[in-house]
Amino acid sequence: MSDPKPDRISVEESDNPWVKLILWSDEHPVRLANRWNGFMKYLVEERRARLVSLKVTDARRLLLMKDWDIDSAELRRASPLSDEELENAKSLFPFGTDFSQLLPNITIDNLIFRKKLSFAGAIFARTISFKNCCFERPVDFYGANFEQWAIFSGSEFLEAVHFGDAQFRVAALFDRVTFCGQIDFYWSKNDRILDMSFRDAHFLNFTPMFHGQKLHPGSDFHGVTWPDIPKRNGHKKTEDTIKGALLAQITSYEFIRTQAEHIGQLELRKEMIRRELACRTELAEPSFERLLRKAYAWICDHGTSIGRPALALLCIWGFTFAAWRGWAAQEAAVTTWDVLYHTGGRMVPFVGGHAYVEEHTLKALRAAPHVLHFLSAMAAILSPFLLFLMALALRLKFRMSV
């Protein structure tokens, strides 16, 4: 049994200096990232000055710079804080803080953010943790730079969250995160490999957009709850909205499917195929094609279910067998085994049940009512299609694909 989540408190009630730094940075007239990055730049310079004072070899110094992550090109380009701003930022931390060592992991956990936040362009020089937080308003991480781990596990985003053009140098964890609004991770340069974990995440209303990204083979989508497929209800006011939502989901599922196939996650690929086809079924205009798509969904869950066509095959055979057995009860020349051979042979393509029936019994079977022969003919027609659908699902199930 998992441990209960700690209670969340409002950011205004928190005495966490990093939270105070966010609130102070958010007062900037242009954008939050200016003050945040300025303070990150100051911390890195303090750490670099401390490193220079150490009597170590050049090779050791370079190793420590890399380990302490104080050689960031993005931070070198960041604008420094003014003297007044720097004093205000330092006053948010406990008295006597040694800022030359203040580059630990940044922990901002168990908080409620009730205001809209923009971390656009922000630089997180160390691991940043937003575990078990609730963001009630939109959050923007556009162009943010995560130099180390980005941890959002157990958090909730009640509205949209944007990570467009954000750089994740290491993995990002979104385990058990609930996304209620839009979420995007698009990357305009198309050269970034994205390593993320969405284990047990919930996408309630929108699918994530990863266009331009390349998923890392270690990306984890186990236990993800995907949004419901929008249903067309015929109302003109909502028709365009639903159609747009379906098209957006199709686009997202197609991209994730191709990435899943590329990195060898075939279970994820199968789920994306199923959901993409389900969206296309709802998107299809009322027509014979729509009926076929609906039937395909009902019978085999868009080619992913083995049990449904197997159950349909069993039901068809059971009904046919019961009908023939009811008639055979009145015919002395026909036994239960004869009925079993006859109906069972009709269910297997290219195999005739008469091959296992005596000649006199075969004559009795031929004299049966036309309705029974009609049922046998329908079973013989439908069984190859059901067997084919089972084969498709087995092919996906056991990775028998190129």
ABEGO torsion letter per residue (X at the ends): XBBBBBBBBBAAABABAAAAAAAAAAABAABAAAAAAAAAAAAAAAAAAAAAABBBBAAAAAAAAAAAGAABAAAAABBBBBAAAAAAAAAABBBGBBAAABBBBBBBBGBBBABBBBABGBBBABBBBABGBBBABBBBABGBBBABBBBABGBBBABBBBABGBBBABBBBABGBBBABBBBABBAAGABBBBBBABGBBBAABBBBABGBBBBAABBABGBBBBBBBBBAGBAAAAAAAAAAAAAAAAAAAAAAAAAAAAGBAAAAAAAAAAAAAAAAAABBBBAAAAAAAAAAAAAGGGABAAAAAAAAAAAAAAAAAAAAAAAAABAABBAAAAAAAAAAAABBGBBAAAABBAAAAAAAAABBAAAAAAAAAAAAAAAAAAAAAAAAAAAAAGBBX
